Amino acid sequence: MSERNIDKLIDDLVAAEINRRQLLRRGAAGAMSVSAAAFLAACGGGGNALSGGTKTASEKTIPKTALGTQLNFSNWPLYIDVDHGKHPTLEKFTKQTGVNVKYTEEINDNNEFFGKVRQQLASGSSGGRDIIVMTDWMAGKMIRLGYIQKLDKSTLPNVTANLVDNLKHIDFDPNRDYSVPWQSGQTGLIIRKDKVGDVTSVNEVFNPKWKGKVTLLTEMRDSVPMTLKAMGIDPARATKDQWLDAVDKISAAADSGQVRKFTGNEYIKDLPKGDTWIALGWSGDAVQLQKDNPHIKFVMPKEGCMLWSTSMEIPVGAPNPQAAEAFMNYVYDPKNQAQIAAYNSYVTPVDGVKEVFQTTNPDLVNDPLIFPTEEFTKNCSTQPNLTGEEEQTVTRAFEGVLNG
């Protein structure tokens, strides 16, 4: 079965499942039921159909050649150190290697970015990008689709030596052959304390008192699991129907005007302006916003947070993959990584940064956003790994909310 036919089958089956749910909600009888087993049978029983058709991860390692003169780096906003409009880490890398860096903040949402580049990658082009930074679940998807190049680990001695133990072996890339962690963090509440006071619960996003002043994330794996937490449900144990109940709760909040909009990083503009008072957001962003407005604060909800990681990948067709590997190795020197961590306040993936901070930034040695303790994250959950028909059903339902 071709990838196009598989995609159409997925769409038809998922639409049927959502329509069935809508009919049942209205008390209708005879709605269509769809099972994962039926779907796999229709696809010939192939487990890879849902994760990229017949494509597989690339086995060809990046060749050793001389560094080019330019590195094109695509990242998320507020995700690398800035000083008076310049990026010290990038400038130091250029001084050390002679490679100029074109840095573009073009990623606000995993699915949005994937939709932008998928056709390019499928044709073997990166669109000129040498490094992209994806949340782990999307990185895994792109690796399975064959869109990411296999790393030459001999060029990454700092990564081998300094990558923290808990990120060395993960499900989507067991030996880190294709990805190098960039940063990790928490999804919780970012608030205007001068407007809402000392809120402590994720349920505040549904509190009518803040109607029209709340934003949720366009990232399904953040907004829906946090809503499950608000409902008292552990995302790791939630059934498909509970996931869809959470989507329904979000939908009702959007329809009522409780939620003013869904965002990627755009809340970094809305909070300072006062358009948003409570945002579901990413921990390090709050620290950046606090520098200009001390009323903005990250809140760890009493129900806990979502824990996530992002990683650097080198896409197929990258014009200068050797420079990309050189940069990956550069930022895994603890002294270079410390400069990034001190700025963005995310969880660093590099061993040795705390020791650097003891000299350079002693006030950050015990910062729970950079070095979270078990107590700080005791109620937090890792982003669930939805797969197959369940993932397609929940994603389609959530996209229906986003699209109104």
Salt bridges, closest charged atoms under 4 A:
GLU3 OE1 - LYS55 NZ 3.74
GLU3 OE2 - ARG118 NH2 2.84
ASP11 OD1 - ARG396 NH2 2.81
ASP12 OD2 - LYS8 NZ 2.96
GLU17 OE2 - ARG20 NH2 2.70
GLU17 OE2 - LYS240 NZ 3.30
GLU59 OE1 - LYS150 NZ 3.44
ASP83 OD1 - HIS84 ND1 2.64
GLU106 OE1 - LYS116 NZ 2.68
GLU106 OE2 - ARG129 NE 2.75
ASP152 OD2 - LYS64 NZ 2.72
ASP165 OD1 - LYS168 NZ 3.08
ASP177 OD1 - LYS153 NZ 3.16
ASP194 OD2 - ARG192 NH2 2.87
ASP198 OD1 - LYS193 NZ 3.35
ASP234 OD2 - ARG237 NE 3.71
ASP241 OD1 - ARG21 NH1 3.51
ASP245 OD1 - ARG21 NH2 2.48
ASP248 OD2 - ARG21 NH2 3.05
ASP248 OD2 - ARG25 NH2 3.00
ASP270 OD2 - ARG260 NH1 3.50
ASP270 OD2 - LYS261 NZ 3.08
ASP275 OD2 - LYS273 NZ 3.63
GLU375 OE2 - LYS378 NZ 2.96
GLU389 OE2 - LYS240 NZ 3.16
GLU391 OE2 - ARG221 NH2 2.50
